[in-house]
Amino acid sequence: MRISLSRILLVLVTLAVVATAIGVVYTRHQHRQLFGELMRLERERDELNIEFSRLQLEQATWSEANRIDQVARERLNMKFPEASDVVVVRP
């Protein structure tokens, strides 16, 4: 029962080819999963960028001087002091 060197090489090469094929399939599977995750994260990034732009616009609207003045006058009943009400303190 003598096994020839060529048969051993054939079995080794066959095993190497099968292992390589399994590695390729596994790598392709990982690539597809990671690509899907990348696409999901890019969509999420784009949605967050849109929301950030909206929030910046809203912040700009709320922080305008005339808007602050309007809220101070309407809600807090504030007004600019008269010249006679201003007191200057000097050291």
PDB file of N, CA, C and O in Angstrom:
ATOM      1  N   MET A   1       0.836  -1.173   0.000  1.00  0.00           N
ATOM      2  CA  MET A   1       0.000   0.000   0.000  1.00  0.00           C
ATOM      3  C   MET A   1       0.883   1.240   0.000  1.00  0.00           C
ATOM      4  O   MET A   1       1.049   1.934   1.003  1.00  0.00           O
ATOM      5  N   ARG A   2       1.401   1.458  -1.099  1.00  0.00           N
ATOM      6  CA  ARG A   2       2.326   2.570  -1.227  1.00  0.00           C
ATOM      7  C   ARG A   2       1.632   3.722  -1.945  1.00  0.00           C
ATOM      8  O   ARG A   2       1.089   3.560  -3.038  1.00  0.00           O
ATOM      9  N   ILE A   3       1.664   4.887  -1.304  1.00  0.00           N
ATOM     10  CA  ILE A   3       1.053   6.070  -1.899  1.00  0.00           C
ATOM     11  C   ILE A   3       2.149   6.845  -2.602  1.00  0.00           C
ATOM     12  O   ILE A   3       3.198   7.136  -2.027  1.00  0.00           O
ATOM     13  N   SER A   4       1.889   7.167  -3.838  1.00  0.00           N
ATOM     14  CA  SER A   4       2.929   7.853  -4.600  1.00  0.00           C
ATOM     15  C   SER A   4       2.956   9.342  -4.257  1.00  0.00           C
ATOM     16  O   SER A   4       1.980   9.914  -3.772  1.00  0.00           O
ATOM     17  N   LEU A   5       4.084   9.927  -4.521  1.00  0.00           N
ATOM     18  CA  LEU A   5       4.296  11.361  -4.257  1.00  0.00           C
ATOM     19  C   LEU A   5       3.329  12.215  -5.078  1.00  0.00           C
ATOM     20  O   LEU A   5       2.861  13.251  -4.606  1.00  0.00           O
ATOM     21  N   SER A   6       3.035  11.792  -6.283  1.00  0.00           N
ATOM     22  CA  SER A   6       2.132  12.569  -7.131  1.00  0.00           C
ATOM     23  C   SER A   6       0.707  12.588  -6.557  1.00  0.00           C
ATOM     24  O   SER A   6       0.009  13.595  -6.667  1.00  0.00           O
ATOM     25  N   ARG A   7       0.280  11.481  -5.950  1.00  0.00           N
ATOM     26  CA  ARG A   7      -1.046  11.450  -5.332  1.00  0.00           C
ATOM     27  C   ARG A   7      -1.099  12.364  -4.103  1.00  0.00           C
ATOM     28  O   ARG A   7      -2.097  13.051  -3.882  1.00  0.00           O
ATOM     29  N   ILE A   8      -0.043  12.371  -3.317  1.00  0.00           N
ATOM     30  CA  ILE A   8       0.012  13.245  -2.149  1.00  0.00           C
ATOM     31  C   ILE A   8      -0.033  14.703  -2.588  1.00  0.00           C
ATOM     32  O   ILE A   8      -0.758  15.511  -2.007  1.00  0.00           O
ATOM     33  N   LEU A   9       0.736  15.032  -3.606  1.00  0.00           N
ATOM     34  CA  LEU A   9       0.714  16.401  -4.133  1.00  0.00           C
ATOM     35  C   LEU A   9      -0.657  16.766  -4.674  1.00  0.00           C
ATOM     36  O   LEU A   9      -1.123  17.891  -4.488  1.00  0.00           O
ATOM     37  N   LEU A  10      -1.303  15.827  -5.340  1.00  0.00           N
ATOM     38  CA  LEU A  10      -2.631  16.066  -5.886  1.00  0.00           C
ATOM     39  C   LEU A  10      -3.625  16.349  -4.761  1.00  0.00           C
ATOM     40  O   LEU A  10      -4.434  17.270  -4.879  1.00  0.00           O
ATOM     41  N   VAL A  11      -3.584  15.595  -3.696  1.00  0.00           N
ATOM     42  CA  VAL A  11      -4.473  15.805  -2.553  1.00  0.00           C
ATOM     43  C   VAL A  11      -4.177  17.154  -1.900  1.00  0.00           C
ATOM     44  O   VAL A  11      -5.101  17.895  -1.565  1.00  0.00           O
ATOM     45  N   LEU A  12      -2.893  17.478  -1.718  1.00  0.00           N
ATOM     46  CA  LEU A  12      -2.520  18.756  -1.119  1.00  0.00           C
ATOM     47  C   LEU A  12      -2.966  19.936  -1.974  1.00  0.00           C
ATOM     48  O   LEU A  12      -3.478  20.926  -1.450  1.00  0.00           O
ATOM     49  N   VAL A  13      -2.777  19.837  -3.268  1.00  0.00           N
ATOM     50  CA  VAL A  13      -3.196  20.912  -4.169  1.00  0.00           C
ATOM     51  C   VAL A  13      -4.716  21.045  -4.162  1.00  0.00           C
ATOM     52  O   VAL A  13      -5.246  22.156  -4.171  1.00  0.00           O
ATOM     53  N   THR A  14      -5.413  19.911  -4.146  1.00  0.00           N
ATOM     54  CA  THR A  14      -6.877  19.938  -4.099  1.00  0.00           C
ATOM     55  C   THR A  14      -7.352  20.599  -2.802  1.00  0.00           C
ATOM     56  O   THR A  14      -8.259  21.430  -2.830  1.00  0.00           O
ATOM     57  N   LEU A  15      -6.754  20.241  -1.682  1.00  0.00           N
ATOM     58  CA  LEU A  15      -7.103  20.872  -0.410  1.00  0.00           C
ATOM     59  C   LEU A  15      -6.804  22.366  -0.431  1.00  0.00           C
ATOM     60  O   LEU A  15      -7.584  23.169   0.081  1.00  0.00           O
ATOM     61  N   ALA A  16      -5.678  22.732  -1.023  1.00  0.00           N
ATOM     62  CA  ALA A  16      -5.322  24.155  -1.107  1.00  0.00           C
ATOM     63  C   ALA A  16      -6.329  24.911  -1.969  1.00  0.00           C
ATOM     64  O   ALA A  16      -6.707  26.034  -1.636  1.00  0.00           O
ATOM     65  N   VAL A  17      -6.761  24.311  -3.065  1.00  0.00           N
ATOM     66  CA  VAL A  17      -7.738  24.955  -3.938  1.00  0.00           C
ATOM     67  C   VAL A  17      -9.077  25.098  -3.219  1.00  0.00           C
ATOM     68  O   VAL A  17      -9.718  26.144  -3.315  1.00  0.00           O
ATOM     69  N   VAL A  18      -9.501  24.074  -2.509  1.00  0.00           N
ATOM     70  CA  VAL A  18     -10.765  24.138  -1.769  1.00  0.00           C
ATOM     71  C   VAL A  18     -10.664  25.201  -0.671  1.00  0.00           C
ATOM     72  O   VAL A  18     -11.588  25.996  -0.495  1.00  0.00           O
ATOM     73  N   ALA A  19      -9.556  25.220   0.062  1.00  0.00           N
ATOM     74  CA  ALA A  19      -9.382  26.215   1.128  1.00  0.00           C
ATOM     75  C   ALA A  19      -9.378  27.625   0.544  1.00  0.00           C
ATOM     76  O   ALA A  19      -9.974  28.536   1.118  1.00  0.00           O
ATOM     77  N   THR A  20      -8.722  27.805  -0.573  1.00  0.00           N
ATOM     78  CA  THR A  20      -8.688  29.111  -1.224  1.00  0.00           C
ATOM     79  C   THR A  20     -10.081  29.518  -1.688  1.00  0.00           C
ATOM     80  O   THR A  20     -10.470  30.676  -1.538  1.00  0.00           O
ATOM     81  N   ALA A  21     -10.825  28.587  -2.245  1.00  0.00           N
ATOM     82  CA  ALA A  21     -12.187  28.879  -2.701  1.00  0.00           C
ATOM     83  C   ALA A  21     -13.074  29.280  -1.522  1.00  0.00           C
ATOM     84  O   ALA A  21     -13.854  30.227  -1.623  1.00  0.00           O
ATOM     85  N   ILE A  22     -12.954  28.568  -0.421  1.00  0.00           N
ATOM     86  CA  ILE A  22     -13.731  28.922   0.770  1.00  0.00           C
ATOM     87  C   ILE A  22     -13.317  30.303   1.269  1.00  0.00           C
ATOM     88  O   ILE A  22     -14.170  31.090   1.681  1.00  0.00           O
ATOM     89  N   GLY A  23     -12.028  30.605   1.238  1.00  0.00           N
ATOM     90  CA  GLY A  23     -11.549  31.925   1.637  1.00  0.00           C
ATOM     91  C   GLY A  23     -12.104  33.028   0.752  1.00  0.00           C
ATOM     92  O   GLY A  23     -12.477  34.094   1.242  1.00  0.00           O
ATOM     93  N   VAL A  24     -12.158  32.776  -0.545  1.00  0.00           N
ATOM     94  CA  VAL A  24     -12.702  33.764  -1.480  1.00  0.00           C
ATOM     95  C   VAL A  24     -14.188  33.994  -1.207  1.00  0.00           C
ATOM     96  O   VAL A  24     -14.650  35.135  -1.194  1.00  0.00           O
ATOM     97  N   VAL A  25     -14.927  32.919  -0.991  1.00  0.00           N
ATOM     98  CA  VAL A  25     -16.357  33.046  -0.715  1.00  0.00           C
ATOM     99  C   VAL A  25     -16.573  33.826   0.579  1.00  0.00           C
ATOM    100  O   VAL A  25     -17.430  34.706   0.640  1.00  0.00           O
ATOM    101  N   TYR A  26     -15.802  33.506   1.604  1.00  0.00           N
ATOM    102  CA  TYR A  26     -15.931  34.202   2.887  1.00  0.00           C
ATOM    103  C   TYR A  26     -15.586  35.686   2.742  1.00  0.00           C
ATOM    104  O   TYR A  26     -16.276  36.541   3.297  1.00  0.00           O
ATOM    105  N   THR A  27     -14.529  35.988   2.005  1.00  0.00           N
ATOM    106  CA  THR A  27     -14.111  37.371   1.800  1.00  0.00           C
ATOM    107  C   THR A  27     -15.173  38.150   1.028  1.00  0.00           C
ATOM    108  O   THR A  27     -15.468  39.297   1.364  1.00  0.00           O
ATOM    109  N   ARG A  28     -15.742  37.541   0.004  1.00  0.00           N
ATOM    110  CA  ARG A  28     -16.809  38.205  -0.756  1.00  0.00           C
ATOM    111  C   ARG A  28     -18.028  38.473   0.121  1.00  0.00           C
ATOM    112  O   ARG A  28     -18.653  39.530   0.031  1.00  0.00           O
ATOM    113  N   HIS A  29     -18.352  37.508   0.962  1.00  0.00           N
ATOM    114  CA  HIS A  29     -19.481  37.677   1.883  1.00  0.00           C
ATOM    115  C   HIS A  29     -19.219  38.845   2.833  1.00  0.00           C
ATOM    116  O   HIS A  29     -20.092  39.685   3.047  1.00  0.00           O
ATOM    117  N   GLN A  30     -18.022  38.893   3.397  1.00  0.00           N
ATOM    118  CA  GLN A  30     -17.662  40.004   4.285  1.00  0.00           C
ATOM    119  C   GLN A  30     -17.734  41.330   3.543  1.00  0.00           C
ATOM    120  O   GLN A  30     -18.241  42.316   4.077  1.00  0.00           O
ATOM    121  N   HIS A  31     -17.231  41.357   2.318  1.00  0.00           N
ATOM    122  CA  HIS A  31     -17.241  42.579   1.516  1.00  0.00           C
ATOM    123  C   HIS A  31     -18.670  43.069   1.314  1.00  0.00           C
ATOM    124  O   HIS A  31     -18.944  44.260   1.460  1.00  0.00           O
ATOM    125  N   ARG A  32     -19.580  42.160   0.981  1.00  0.00           N
ATOM    126  CA  ARG A  32     -20.977  42.550   0.776  1.00  0.00           C
ATOM    127  C   ARG A  32     -21.594  43.095   2.058  1.00  0.00           C
ATOM    128  O   ARG A  32     -22.310  44.096   2.029  1.00  0.00           O
ATOM    129  N   GLN A  33     -21.319  42.441   3.180  1.00  0.00           N
ATOM    130  CA  GLN A  33     -21.861  42.926   4.452  1.00  0.00           C
ATOM    131  C   GLN A  33     -21.307  44.309   4.783  1.00  0.00           C
ATOM    132  O   GLN A  33     -22.060  45.203   5.170  1.00  0.00           O
ATOM    133  N   LEU A  34     -20.009  44.488   4.634  1.00  0.00           N
ATOM    134  CA  LEU A  34     -19.389  45.769   4.959  1.00  0.00           C
ATOM    135  C   LEU A  34     -19.841  46.870   4.001  1.00  0.00           C
ATOM    136  O   LEU A  34     -20.008  48.018   4.411  1.00  0.00           O
ATOM    137  N   PHE A  35     -20.040  46.527   2.734  1.00  0.00           N
ATOM    138  CA  PHE A  35     -20.516  47.513   1.778  1.00  0.00           C
ATOM    139  C   PHE A  35     -21.934  47.965   2.135  1.00  0.00           C
ATOM    140  O   PHE A  35     -22.250  49.152   2.055  1.00  0.00           O
ATOM    141  N   GLY A  36     -22.783  47.015   2.526  1.00  0.00           N
ATOM    142  CA  GLY A  36     -24.132  47.366   2.963  1.00  0.00           C
ATOM    143  C   GLY A  36     -24.095  48.266   4.186  1.00  0.00           C
ATOM    144  O   GLY A  36     -24.862  49.225   4.274  1.00  0.00           O
ATOM    145  N   GLU A  37     -23.214  47.970   5.129  1.00  0.00           N
ATOM    146  CA  GLU A  37     -23.062  48.813   6.318  1.00  0.00           C
ATOM    147  C   GLU A  37     -22.561  50.203   5.941  1.00  0.00           C
ATOM    148  O   GLU A  37     -23.012  51.203   6.500  1.00  0.00           O
ATOM    149  N   LEU A  38     -21.628  50.266   4.993  1.00  0.00           N
ATOM    150  CA  LEU A  38     -21.117  51.556   4.518  1.00  0.00           C
ATOM    151  C   LEU A  38     -22.242  52.389   3.902  1.00  0.00           C
ATOM    152  O   LEU A  38     -22.347  53.585   4.175  1.00  0.00           O
ATOM    153  N   MET A  39     -23.071  51.773   3.084  1.00  0.00           N
ATOM    154  CA  MET A  39     -24.183  52.491   2.461  1.00  0.00           C
ATOM    155  C   MET A  39     -25.158  53.007   3.521  1.00  0.00           C
ATOM    156  O   MET A  39     -25.635  54.138   3.430  1.00  0.00           O
ATOM    157  N   ARG A  40     -25.452  52.179   4.526  1.00  0.00           N
ATOM    158  CA  ARG A  40     -26.354  52.592   5.593  1.00  0.00           C
ATOM    159  C   ARG A  40     -25.768  53.775   6.360  1.00  0.00           C
ATOM    160  O   ARG A  40     -26.475  54.736   6.661  1.00  0.00           O
ATOM    161  N   LEU A  41     -24.481  53.702   6.675  1.00  0.00           N
ATOM    162  CA  LEU A  41     -23.834  54.788   7.414  1.00  0.00           C
ATOM    163  C   LEU A  41     -23.764  56.069   6.588  1.00  0.00           C
ATOM    164  O   LEU A  41     -23.903  57.163   7.135  1.00  0.00           O
ATOM    165  N   GLU A  42     -23.553  55.949   5.292  1.00  0.00           N
ATOM    166  CA  GLU A  42     -23.534  57.143   4.442  1.00  0.00           C
ATOM    167  C   GLU A  42     -24.918  57.797   4.377  1.00  0.00           C
ATOM    168  O   GLU A  42     -25.029  59.023   4.394  1.00  0.00           O
ATOM    169  N   ARG A  43     -25.972  56.975   4.302  1.00  0.00           N
ATOM    170  CA  ARG A  43     -27.337  57.536   4.331  1.00  0.00           C
ATOM    171  C   ARG A  43     -27.587  58.242   5.658  1.00  0.00           C
ATOM    172  O   ARG A  43     -28.150  59.336   5.696  1.00  0.00           O
ATOM    173  N   GLU A  44     -27.162  57.605   6.741  1.00  0.00           N
ATOM    174  CA  GLU A  44     -27.339  58.213   8.063  1.00  0.00           C
ATOM    175  C   GLU A  44     -26.557  59.524   8.165  1.00  0.00           C
ATOM    176  O   GLU A  44     -27.052  60.506   8.718  1.00  0.00           O
ATOM    177  N   ARG A  45     -25.329  59.534   7.625  1.00  0.00           N
ATOM    178  CA  ARG A  45     -24.529  60.759   7.625  1.00  0.00           C
ATOM    179  C   ARG A  45     -25.221  61.868   6.848  1.00  0.00           C
ATOM    180  O   ARG A  45     -25.255  63.016   7.290  1.00  0.00           O
ATOM    181  N   ASP A  46     -25.770  61.523   5.692  1.00  0.00           N
ATOM    182  CA  ASP A  46     -26.460  62.519   4.878  1.00  0.00           C
ATOM    183  C   ASP A  46     -27.693  63.073   5.599  1.00  0.00           C
ATOM    184  O   ASP A  46     -27.955  64.275   5.559  1.00  0.00           O
ATOM    185  N   GLU A  47     -28.443  62.190   6.255  1.00  0.00           N
ATOM    186  CA  GLU A  47     -29.614  62.641   7.009  1.00  0.00           C
ATOM    187  C   GLU A  47     -29.201  63.551   8.160  1.00  0.00           C
ATOM    188  O   GLU A  47     -29.859  64.555   8.432  1.00  0.00           O
ATOM    189  N   LEU A  48     -28.108  63.197   8.834  1.00  0.00           N
ATOM    190  CA  LEU A  48     -27.626  64.044   9.932  1.00  0.00           C
ATOM    191  C   LEU A  48     -27.126  65.394   9.422  1.00  0.00           C
ATOM    192  O   LEU A  48     -27.319  66.417  10.080  1.00  0.00           O
ATOM    193  N   ASN A  49     -26.491  65.401   8.262  1.00  0.00           N
ATOM    194  CA  ASN A  49     -26.050  66.678   7.680  1.00  0.00           C
ATOM    195  C   ASN A  49     -27.239  67.569   7.334  1.00  0.00           C
ATOM    196  O   ASN A  49     -27.191  68.782   7.536  1.00  0.00           O
ATOM    197  N   ILE A  50     -28.297  66.969   6.816  1.00  0.00           N
ATOM    198  CA  ILE A  50     -29.507  67.737   6.499  1.00  0.00           C
ATOM    199  C   ILE A  50     -30.115  68.300   7.773  1.00  0.00           C
ATOM    200  O   ILE A  50     -30.492  69.471   7.826  1.00  0.00           O
ATOM    201  N   GLU A  51     -30.209  67.462   8.798  1.00  0.00           N
ATOM    202  CA  GLU A  51     -30.773  67.938  10.065  1.00  0.00           C
ATOM    203  C   GLU A  51     -29.896  69.026  10.675  1.00  0.00           C
ATOM    204  O   GLU A  51     -30.414  69.995  11.230  1.00  0.00           O
ATOM    205  N   PHE A  52     -28.580  68.880  10.579  1.00  0.00           N
ATOM    206  CA  PHE A  52     -27.670  69.891  11.111  1.00  0.00           C
ATOM    207  C   PHE A  52     -27.868  71.224  10.387  1.00  0.00           C
ATOM    208  O   PHE A  52     -27.856  72.281  11.017  1.00  0.00           O
ATOM    209  N   SER A  53     -28.047  71.176   9.083  1.00  0.00           N
ATOM    210  CA  SER A  53     -28.294  72.398   8.319  1.00  0.00           C
ATOM    211  C   SER A  53     -29.592  73.061   8.757  1.00  0.00           C
ATOM    212  O   SER A  53     -29.659  74.282   8.901  1.00  0.00           O
ATOM    213  N   ARG A  54     -30.617  72.251   8.967  1.00  0.00           N
ATOM    214  CA  ARG A  54     -31.897  72.799   9.439  1.00  0.00           C
ATOM    215  C   ARG A  54     -31.733  73.458  10.812  1.00  0.00           C
ATOM    216  O   ARG A  54     -32.271  74.536  11.066  1.00  0.00           O
ATOM    217  N   LEU A  55     -30.987  72.795  11.684  1.00  0.00           N
ATOM    218  CA  LEU A  55     -30.783  73.341  13.024  1.00  0.00           C
ATOM    219  C   LEU A  55     -29.963  74.634  12.986  1.00  0.00           C
ATOM    220  O   LEU A  55     -30.218  75.556  13.761  1.00  0.00           O
ATOM    221  N   GLN A  56     -28.990  74.698  12.096  1.00  0.00           N
ATOM    222  CA  GLN A  56     -28.215  75.934  11.952  1.00  0.00           C
ATOM    223  C   GLN A  56     -29.110  77.072  11.483  1.00  0.00           C
ATOM    224  O   GLN A  56     -29.009  78.196  11.974  1.00  0.00           O
ATOM    225  N   LEU A  57     -29.977  76.777  10.539  1.00  0.00           N
ATOM    226  CA  LEU A  57     -30.908  77.788  10.045  1.00  0.00           C
ATOM    227  C   LEU A  57     -31.854  78.233  11.158  1.00  0.00           C
ATOM    228  O   LEU A  57     -32.130  79.423  11.315  1.00  0.00           O
ATOM    229  N   GLU A  58     -32.343  77.271  11.921  1.00  0.00           N
ATOM    230  CA  GLU A  58     -33.239  77.611  13.026  1.00  0.00           C
ATOM    231  C   GLU A  58     -32.505  78.449  14.076  1.00  0.00           C
ATOM    232  O   GLU A  58     -33.059  79.413  14.605  1.00  0.00           O
ATOM    233  N   GLN A  59     -31.264  78.079  14.371  1.00  0.00           N
ATOM    234  CA  GLN A  59     -30.488  78.850  15.346  1.00  0.00           C
ATOM    235  C   GLN A  59     -30.267  80.276  14.845  1.00  0.00           C
ATOM    236  O   GLN A  59     -30.378  81.232  15.612  1.00  0.00           O
ATOM    237  N   ALA A  60     -29.956  80.413  13.569  1.00  0.00           N
ATOM    238  CA  ALA A  60     -29.753  81.749  13.008  1.00  0.00           C
ATOM    239  C   ALA A  60     -31.031  82.570  13.108  1.00  0.00           C
ATOM    240  O   ALA A  60     -30.988  83.767  13.392  1.00  0.00           O
ATOM    241  N   THR A  61     -32.168  81.923  12.873  1.00  0.00           N
ATOM    242  CA  THR A  61     -33.450  82.623  12.962  1.00  0.00           C
ATOM    243  C   THR A  61     -33.728  83.084  14.387  1.00  0.00           C
ATOM    244  O   THR A  61     -34.132  84.225  14.611  1.00  0.00           O
ATOM    245  N   TRP A  62     -33.510  82.195  15.346  1.00  0.00           N
ATOM    246  CA  TRP A  62     -33.808  82.523  16.739  1.00  0.00           C
ATOM    247  C   TRP A  62     -32.826  83.508  17.340  1.00  0.00           C
ATOM    248  O   TRP A  62     -33.165  84.207  18.295  1.00  0.00           O
ATOM    249  N   SER A  63     -31.622  83.579  16.805  1.00  0.00           N
ATOM    250  CA  SER A  63     -30.617  84.459  17.419  1.00  0.00           C
ATOM    251  C   SER A  63     -30.507  85.822  16.729  1.00  0.00           C
ATOM    252  O   SER A  63     -29.635  86.618  17.079  1.00  0.00           O
ATOM    253  N   GLU A  64     -31.366  86.097  15.770  1.00  0.00           N
ATOM    254  CA  GLU A  64     -31.340  87.409  15.133  1.00  0.00           C
ATOM    255  C   GLU A  64     -31.698  88.478  16.164  1.00  0.00           C
ATOM    256  O   GLU A  64     -32.559  88.265  17.018  1.00  0.00           O
ATOM    257  N   ALA A  65     -31.042  89.604  16.076  1.00  0.00           N
ATOM    258  CA  ALA A  65     -31.220  90.673  17.061  1.00  0.00           C
ATOM    259  C   ALA A  65     -32.671  91.150  17.117  1.00  0.00           C
ATOM    260  O   ALA A  65     -33.209  91.378  18.201  1.00  0.00           O
ATOM    261  N   ASN A  66     -33.301  91.298  15.963  1.00  0.00           N
ATOM    262  CA  ASN A  66     -34.687  91.778  15.981  1.00  0.00           C
ATOM    263  C   ASN A  66     -35.632  90.750  16.602  1.00  0.00           C
ATOM    264  O   ASN A  66     -36.639  91.117  17.207  1.00  0.00           O
ATOM    265  N   ARG A  67     -35.308  89.454  16.451  1.00  0.00           N
ATOM    266  CA  ARG A  67     -36.126  88.399  17.067  1.00  0.00           C
ATOM    267  C   ARG A  67     -35.974  88.457  18.588  1.00  0.00           C
ATOM    268  O   ARG A  67     -36.959  88.345  19.317  1.00  0.00           O
ATOM    269  N   ILE A  68     -34.747  88.631  19.060  1.00  0.00           N
ATOM    270  CA  ILE A  68     -34.505  88.741  20.503  1.00  0.00           C
ATOM    271  C   ILE A  68     -35.202  89.978  21.051  1.00  0.00           C
ATOM    272  O   ILE A  68     -35.820  89.929  22.114  1.00  0.00           O
ATOM    273  N   ASP A  69     -35.102  91.081  20.329  1.00  0.00           N
ATOM    274  CA  ASP A  69     -35.764  92.314  20.752  1.00  0.00           C
ATOM    275  C   ASP A  69     -37.274  92.118  20.823  1.00  0.00           C
ATOM    276  O   ASP A  69     -37.920  92.570  21.769  1.00  0.00           O
ATOM    277  N   GLN A  70     -37.829  91.451  19.830  1.00  0.00           N
ATOM    278  CA  GLN A  70     -39.273  91.216  19.802  1.00  0.00           C
ATOM    279  C   GLN A  70     -39.711  90.363  20.993  1.00  0.00           C
ATOM    280  O   GLN A  70     -40.703  90.684  21.648  1.00  0.00           O
ATOM    281  N   VAL A  71     -38.996  89.298  21.278  1.00  0.00           N
ATOM    282  CA  VAL A  71     -39.353  88.431  22.410  1.00  0.00           C
ATOM    283  C   VAL A  71     -39.209  89.190  23.719  1.00  0.00           C
ATOM    284  O   VAL A  71     -40.058  89.068  24.602  1.00  0.00           O
ATOM    285  N   ALA A  72     -38.138  89.977  23.855  1.00  0.00           N
ATOM    286  CA  ALA A  72     -37.939  90.752  25.087  1.00  0.00           C
ATOM    287  C   ALA A  72     -39.076  91.740  25.294  1.00  0.00           C
ATOM    288  O   ALA A  72     -39.537  91.920  26.421  1.00  0.00           O
ATOM    289  N   ARG A  73     -39.530  92.376  24.240  1.00  0.00           N
ATOM    290  CA  ARG A  73     -40.622  93.349  24.375  1.00  0.00           C
ATOM    291  C   ARG A  73     -41.959  92.668  24.648  1.00  0.00           C
ATOM    292  O   ARG A  73     -42.718  93.124  25.504  1.00  0.00           O
ATOM    293  N   GLU A  74     -42.256  91.587  23.937  1.00  0.00           N
ATOM    294  CA  GLU A  74     -43.573  90.960  24.045  1.00  0.00           C
ATOM    295  C   GLU A  74     -43.717  90.090  25.293  1.00  0.00           C
ATOM    296  O   GLU A  74     -44.693  90.224  26.031  1.00  0.00           O
ATOM    297  N   ARG A  75     -42.770  89.219  25.529  1.00  0.00           N
ATOM    298  CA  ARG A  75     -42.912  88.266  26.637  1.00  0.00           C
ATOM    299  C   ARG A  75     -42.447  88.821  27.980  1.00  0.00           C
ATOM    300  O   ARG A  75     -43.027  88.507  29.019  1.00  0.00           O
ATOM    301  N   LEU A  76     -41.408  89.640  27.957  1.00  0.00           N
ATOM    302  CA  LEU A  76     -40.830  90.122  29.211  1.00  0.00           C
ATOM    303  C   LEU A  76     -41.168  91.573  29.514  1.00  0.00           C
ATOM    304  O   LEU A  76     -40.757  92.119  30.538  1.00  0.00           O
ATOM    305  N   ASN A  77     -41.923  92.190  28.610  1.00  0.00           N
ATOM    306  CA  ASN A  77     -42.294  93.600  28.763  1.00  0.00           C
ATOM    307  C   ASN A  77     -41.071  94.490  29.001  1.00  0.00           C
ATOM    308  O   ASN A  77     -41.101  95.406  29.824  1.00  0.00           O
ATOM    309  N   MET A  78     -40.020  94.205  28.278  1.00  0.00           N
ATOM    310  CA  MET A  78     -38.796  94.996  28.420  1.00  0.00           C
ATOM    311  C   MET A  78     -38.808  96.128  27.399  1.00  0.00           C
ATOM    312  O   MET A  78     -39.474  96.041  26.368  1.00  0.00           O
ATOM    313  N   LYS A  79     -38.070  97.181  27.695  1.00  0.00           N
ATOM    314  CA  LYS A  79     -37.922  98.301  26.771  1.00  0.00           C
ATOM    315  C   LYS A  79     -36.580  98.955  27.050  1.00  0.00           C
ATOM    316  O   LYS A  79     -35.965  98.722  28.090  1.00  0.00           O
ATOM    317  N   PHE A  80     -36.136  99.772  26.112  1.00  0.00           N
ATOM    318  CA  PHE A  80     -34.899 100.508  26.321  1.00  0.00           C
ATOM    319  C   PHE A  80     -35.147 101.583  27.378  1.00  0.00           C
ATOM    320  O   PHE A  80     -36.199 102.223  27.366  1.00  0.00           O
ATOM    321  N   PRO A  81     -34.200 101.791  28.287  1.00  0.00           N
ATOM    322  CA  PRO A  81     -34.409 102.816  29.311  1.00  0.00           C
ATOM    323  C   PRO A  81     -34.354 104.214  28.707  1.00  0.00           C
ATOM    324  O   PRO A  81     -33.657 104.467  27.724  1.00  0.00           O
ATOM    325  N   GLU A  82     -35.103 105.098  29.320  1.00  0.00           N
ATOM    326  CA  GLU A  82     -35.065 106.500  28.903  1.00  0.00           C
ATOM    327  C   GLU A  82     -33.719 107.094  29.329  1.00  0.00           C
ATOM    328  O   GLU A  82     -33.061 106.574  30.230  1.00  0.00           O
ATOM    329  N   ALA A  83     -33.329 108.156  28.691  1.00  0.00           N
ATOM    330  CA  ALA A  83     -32.053 108.792  29.015  1.00  0.00           C
ATOM    331  C   ALA A  83     -32.020 109.240  30.475  1.00  0.00           C
ATOM    332  O   ALA A  83     -30.961 109.232  31.102  1.00  0.00           O
ATOM    333  N   SER A  84     -33.165 109.628  31.014  1.00  0.00           N
ATOM    334  CA  SER A  84     -33.197 110.078  32.405  1.00  0.00           C
ATOM    335  C   SER A  84     -33.047 108.920  33.390  1.00  0.00           C
ATOM    336  O   SER A  84     -32.701 109.136  34.552  1.00  0.00           O
ATOM    337  N   ASP A  85     -33.306 107.686  32.929  1.00  0.00           N
ATOM    338  CA  ASP A  85     -33.194 106.503  33.800  1.00  0.00           C
ATOM    339  C   ASP A  85     -31.781 105.941  33.830  1.00  0.00           C
ATOM    340  O   ASP A  85     -31.493 105.072  34.654  1.00  0.00           O
ATOM    341  N   VAL A  86     -30.901 106.398  32.972  1.00  0.00           N
ATOM    342  CA  VAL A  86     -29.546 105.861  32.906  1.00  0.00           C
ATOM    343  C   VAL A  86     -28.675 106.559  33.918  1.00  0.00           C
ATOM    344  O   VAL A  86     -28.633 107.788  33.972  1.00  0.00           O
ATOM    345  N   VAL A  87     -27.971 105.770  34.730  1.00  0.00           N
ATOM    346  CA  VAL A  87     -27.065 106.312  35.747  1.00  0.00           C
ATOM    347  C   VAL A  87     -25.673 105.823  35.403  1.00  0.00           C
ATOM    348  O   VAL A  87     -25.450 104.626  35.222  1.00  0.00           O
ATOM    349  N   VAL A  88     -24.740 106.756  35.313  1.00  0.00           N
ATOM    350  CA  VAL A  88     -23.356 106.408  35.019  1.00  0.00           C
ATOM    351  C   VAL A  88     -22.575 106.456  36.329  1.00  0.00           C
ATOM    352  O   VAL A  88     -22.591 107.469  37.028  1.00  0.00           O
ATOM    353  N   VAL A  89     -21.911 105.395  36.652  1.00  0.00           N
ATOM    354  CA  VAL A  89     -21.120 105.312  37.875  1.00  0.00           C
ATOM    355  C   VAL A  89     -19.659 105.415  37.482  1.00  0.00           C
ATOM    356  O   VAL A  89     -19.173 104.642  36.656  1.00  0.00           O
ATOM    357  N   ARG A  90     -18.972 106.356  38.065  1.00  0.00           N
ATOM    358  CA  ARG A  90     -17.566 106.551  37.750  1.00  0.00           C
ATOM    359  C   ARG A  90     -16.725 106.177  38.981  1.00  0.00           C
ATOM    360  O   ARG A  90     -17.143 106.409  40.116  1.00  0.00           O
ATOM    361  N   PRO A  91     -15.582 105.617  38.757  1.00  0.00           N
ATOM    362  CA  PRO A  91     -14.738 105.212  39.893  1.00  0.00           C
ATOM    363  C   PRO A  91     -14.134 106.408  40.623  1.00  0.00           C
ATOM    364  O   PRO A  91     -13.403 106.233  41.598  1.00  0.00           O
TER     365      PRO A  91
END
